[in-house]
């Protein structure tokens, strides 16, 4: 018999025991569906994480001061007051791989407008900050260079601040008060959405000179955001900034840095590693169902061999060879797993869409996990179908004909 005839016989045999065949395929269906759904969820989570990182800006390095030590006690991270506005100018002039740099001065303070108020993050920056850290303006404009030079009392507010203070009404040109000082709103930022490590919409930007002198009364900055020329030159920019900062801090060779440079590529790599581990973990857990389904196939095929012992004896008596019997039962096992795999693909896709619509999770469906799960289900059918098929093909035809 050829493959098509064997396949037709396998289908007739499975249809003759519909309930038993359906229950046998259930493990494969659940396994394939679970693999597709879990990998889709993991890939969606990875994509969402990458989007969040991209919202922080592209090709970004951030320079932080180190820990301040008082006697035997160490202060918190970034407690040293060593970064100055002059360091930003030096980075702009002395680092060829750097496209832009902006100081950051951060404090929490209360902002008021009429009878409304909110406690938010006040950040002093320069005009370059909008591009470096990917803060597009939805209404109005960002801070201008002349306003930095003049220590102007202007501000750009995030969406959360806008909603808390203005509740949907126009904010441009209005004056809000920060620590009792009036600031004119010149722009409203486009929404970014809350993130696990903070809410980037809950922020007010002011010129850093205004923040240092008029708001907080300090002569240092909290950090420096640096944008490399390109992703390929991130390492070069990192090295240039580190060397320049060491010279400006007068650190001797071998002496540890009293500052720290955070590389966006480190966040990306960490997210990739976590996502890969998460995906493999979920796929591994879901694959257990496929193995259980394969054991079910082996079990039901062994039962089928026992039930059809006389049929096997008759086939051998009329000239069927051992390989014909082997192929017949192997195709029957593969048919069980492949049909279950096809149904499982539909179940997995359906589960992915249900998860996306009901839980709000981002789900990314790609051909790779579908092909992987379907191919694995076929492999399971072959692997767990070999032993029953060999047992059927090795039966002695005389003993098989005598079987009751």
LOTORDREN-648676 format. One line per field, with one value per residue (C-alpha): residue in one letter; x, y, z. Coordinates in steps of 0.5 Angstrom, whole numbers, plus 500, padded with zeros to 3 digits. Layout:
// residues N
residu [a; ...]
px [X; ...]
py [Y; ...]
pz [Z; ...]
***
This chain:
// residues 404
residu [x; x; x; x; x; x; x; x; x; x; x; x; x; x; x; x; x; x; x; x; x; x; x; x; x; x; x; x; x; x; x; x; x; x; x; x; x; x; x; x; x; x; x; x; x; x; x; x; x; x; x; x; x; x; x; x; x; x; x; x; x; x; x; x; x; x; x; x; x; x; x; x; x; x; x; x; x; x; x; x; x; x; x; x; x; x; x; x; x; x; x; x; x; x; x; x; x; x; x; x; x; x; x; x; x; x; x; x; x; x; x; x; x; x; x; x; x; x; x; x; x; x; x; x; x; x; x; x; x; x; x; x; x; x; x; x; x; x; x; x; x; x; x; x; x; x; x; x; x; x; x; x; x; x; x; x; x; x; x; x; x; x; x; x; x; x; x; x; x; x; x; x; x; x; x; x; x; x; x; x; x; x; x; x; x; x; x; x; x; x; x; x; x; x; x; x; x; x; x; x; x; x; x; x; x; x; x; x; x; x; x; x; x; x; x; x; x; x; x; x; x; x; x; x; x; x; x; x; x; x; x; x; x; x; x; x; x; x; x; x; x; x; x; x; x; x; x; x; x; x; x; x; x; x; x; x; x; x; x; x; x; x; x; x; x; x; x; x; x; x; x; x; x; x; x; x; x; x; x; x; x; x; x; x; x; x; x; x; x; x; x; x; x; x; x; x; x; x; x; x; x; x; x; x; x; x; x; x; x; x; x; x; x; x; x; x; x; x; x; x; x; x; x; x; x; x; x; x; x; x; x; x; x; x; x; x; x; x; x; x; x; x; x; x; x; x; x; x; x; x; x; x; x; x; x; x; x; x; x; x; x; x; x; x; x; x; x; x; x; x; x; x; x; x; x; x; x; x; x; x; x; x; x; x; x; x; x; x; x; x; x; x; x; x; x; x; x; x; x; x; x; x; x; x]
px [500; 502; 502; 495; 492; 495; 493; 486; 486; 489; 483; 478; 481; 481; 474; 471; 473; 471; 471; 477; 481; 479; 481; 488; 489; 487; 494; 497; 492; 493; 500; 501; 496; 499; 506; 503; 500; 505; 511; 506; 505; 513; 514; 509; 512; 519; 516; 513; 519; 523; 518; 519; 526; 526; 521; 527; 531; 536; 543; 543; 548; 547; 552; 551; 555; 558; 556; 558; 562; 561; 566; 564; 557; 556; 550; 545; 547; 548; 549; 556; 555; 561; 557; 557; 554; 561; 562; 556; 560; 566; 563; 560; 566; 571; 567; 567; 562; 557; 551; 548; 548; 544; 544; 539; 537; 531; 527; 520; 516; 508; 505; 499; 494; 488; 485; 488; 495; 500; 506; 511; 518; 521; 527; 531; 534; 536; 533; 537; 533; 527; 531; 536; 530; 525; 520; 516; 511; 504; 502; 506; 514; 520; 524; 529; 536; 535; 531; 536; 541; 536; 534; 527; 521; 518; 516; 513; 508; 507; 500; 499; 501; 496; 490; 491; 492; 488; 483; 483; 482; 488; 494; 499; 500; 497; 502; 503; 506; 512; 515; 511; 514; 510; 512; 509; 507; 510; 508; 505; 508; 505; 503; 508; 504; 506; 512; 514; 519; 515; 511; 514; 508; 508; 514; 515; 521; 524; 531; 536; 539; 532; 532; 539; 538; 531; 528; 533; 539; 544; 551; 551; 547; 544; 546; 548; 544; 548; 546; 551; 552; 549; 548; 555; 559; 556; 562; 566; 562; 562; 570; 570; 566; 569; 576; 574; 570; 576; 581; 576; 575; 583; 583; 589; 591; 588; 583; 576; 571; 567; 561; 558; 555; 549; 549; 542; 545; 546; 538; 537; 541; 538; 531; 533; 536; 530; 526; 529; 529; 522; 520; 524; 521; 514; 515; 518; 512; 508; 512; 510; 503; 506; 510; 504; 500; 505; 505; 497; 498; 503; 498; 492; 496; 498; 491; 490; 495; 492; 485; 487; 492; 487; 487; 495; 495; 490; 494; 501; 497; 495; 502; 503; 510; 513; 515; 507; 505; 510; 508; 501; 501; 506; 502; 496; 500; 502; 495; 493; 499; 498; 490; 491; 497; 492; 487; 492; 494; 487; 486; 493; 491; 485; 487; 493; 487; 483; 489; 490; 483; 481; 487; 490; 497; 501; 501; 506; 504; 509; 510; 516; 513; 507; 512; 516; 510; 507; 513; 514; 507; 509; 516; 512; 507; 513; 517; 511; 508; 515; 514; 507; 508; 514; 510; 505; 510; 513; 507; 507; 502; 500; 500; 496; 491; 489; 489; 482]
py [500; 507; 513; 515; 509; 508; 515; 513; 507; 511; 516; 510; 507; 514; 515; 509; 511; 518; 519; 515; 519; 526; 524; 522; 528; 533; 533; 535; 540; 543; 542; 546; 551; 553; 553; 558; 562; 562; 564; 570; 573; 572; 576; 581; 582; 583; 588; 592; 592; 594; 600; 602; 603; 606; 611; 613; 616; 612; 612; 615; 615; 618; 620; 620; 622; 617; 615; 621; 618; 621; 618; 611; 612; 612; 616; 614; 613; 619; 623; 626; 633; 633; 634; 641; 645; 646; 638; 638; 644; 639; 633; 637; 640; 634; 628; 627; 621; 625; 628; 632; 633; 636; 637; 635; 638; 634; 635; 634; 640; 642; 645; 650; 653; 656; 651; 645; 643; 636; 634; 632; 632; 638; 637; 643; 641; 644; 644; 638; 634; 633; 630; 626; 623; 623; 627; 630; 636; 635; 643; 649; 648; 646; 650; 655; 656; 664; 662; 658; 663; 668; 664; 665; 662; 658; 651; 645; 640; 633; 630; 627; 634; 637; 633; 634; 642; 644; 638; 638; 646; 650; 650; 654; 661; 660; 661; 656; 656; 652; 653; 660; 662; 663; 659; 661; 654; 654; 647; 640; 634; 628; 622; 617; 612; 610; 605; 600; 604; 611; 615; 620; 624; 626; 631; 639; 641; 648; 651; 648; 655; 657; 650; 651; 658; 660; 654; 650; 654; 649; 650; 642; 638; 631; 628; 629; 625; 624; 622; 618; 620; 613; 606; 604; 609; 608; 604; 610; 615; 611; 611; 618; 621; 616; 619; 626; 626; 622; 628; 633; 629; 629; 621; 618; 612; 606; 610; 608; 613; 617; 617; 612; 612; 608; 605; 604; 598; 595; 596; 593; 587; 585; 586; 581; 576; 576; 576; 570; 566; 568; 565; 559; 557; 558; 554; 549; 548; 548; 543; 538; 538; 535; 530; 528; 528; 523; 518; 518; 517; 511; 508; 508; 505; 499; 498; 499; 494; 489; 490; 489; 483; 478; 484; 484; 477; 477; 482; 479; 472; 475; 478; 485; 486; 488; 495; 495; 494; 498; 504; 503; 504; 509; 514; 512; 515; 521; 523; 523; 528; 532; 533; 535; 540; 543; 544; 546; 552; 554; 554; 557; 563; 564; 564; 569; 574; 572; 574; 580; 583; 581; 582; 588; 584; 585; 579; 578; 572; 570; 564; 561; 558; 556; 552; 550; 547; 544; 540; 538; 535; 531; 529; 527; 523; 519; 518; 515; 511; 507; 502; 500; 500; 496; 491; 491; 489; 484; 480; 472; 472; 465; 467; 473; 469; 465; 471; 471]
pz [500; 499; 504; 502; 503; 509; 511; 509; 513; 519; 519; 518; 524; 528; 526; 528; 535; 535; 543; 544; 539; 541; 548; 546; 542; 547; 550; 544; 543; 550; 549; 542; 544; 550; 547; 542; 547; 552; 547; 544; 551; 552; 545; 547; 553; 550; 545; 550; 554; 548; 547; 554; 553; 547; 550; 555; 549; 543; 544; 551; 556; 563; 568; 575; 581; 586; 593; 599; 605; 611; 616; 616; 613; 606; 603; 598; 590; 587; 593; 591; 589; 584; 577; 575; 568; 566; 565; 560; 556; 556; 554; 548; 546; 548; 546; 538; 539; 543; 539; 545; 552; 557; 565; 570; 576; 580; 586; 588; 589; 589; 583; 584; 579; 582; 587; 584; 586; 585; 588; 582; 579; 577; 573; 570; 563; 557; 550; 547; 553; 549; 543; 548; 552; 547; 550; 544; 545; 544; 545; 545; 545; 549; 553; 549; 549; 551; 557; 559; 559; 562; 568; 565; 569; 564; 564; 560; 563; 563; 561; 568; 571; 566; 568; 575; 574; 568; 568; 560; 559; 556; 559; 554; 557; 564; 570; 575; 582; 584; 591; 591; 584; 578; 572; 565; 561; 554; 552; 554; 553; 549; 553; 554; 559; 566; 567; 572; 574; 575; 571; 566; 565; 572; 571; 570; 566; 567; 565; 569; 571; 573; 577; 580; 582; 583; 585; 589; 591; 589; 585; 582; 578; 579; 572; 565; 559; 553; 546; 542; 535; 533; 536; 533; 537; 543; 546; 543; 547; 553; 553; 551; 557; 562; 560; 560; 567; 570; 568; 570; 577; 577; 578; 578; 574; 578; 582; 582; 579; 583; 578; 574; 567; 565; 558; 555; 551; 558; 559; 552; 553; 560; 558; 552; 557; 561; 556; 553; 559; 560; 554; 554; 561; 559; 553; 557; 562; 556; 552; 558; 556; 549; 552; 556; 550; 547; 552; 551; 544; 545; 550; 546; 540; 544; 546; 538; 537; 542; 539; 532; 533; 528; 523; 523; 522; 516; 513; 514; 512; 505; 504; 508; 510; 516; 514; 511; 518; 521; 517; 518; 525; 525; 520; 525; 531; 526; 524; 531; 533; 527; 527; 534; 532; 527; 532; 537; 533; 532; 540; 541; 537; 540; 547; 545; 542; 548; 553; 549; 549; 556; 560; 556; 555; 549; 545; 539; 534; 529; 525; 529; 535; 531; 526; 532; 536; 530; 528; 535; 535; 529; 532; 539; 534; 531; 537; 541; 535; 534; 539; 538; 531; 532; 536; 531; 525; 529; 531; 529; 523; 526; 533; 531; 527; 533; 538; 541]
***
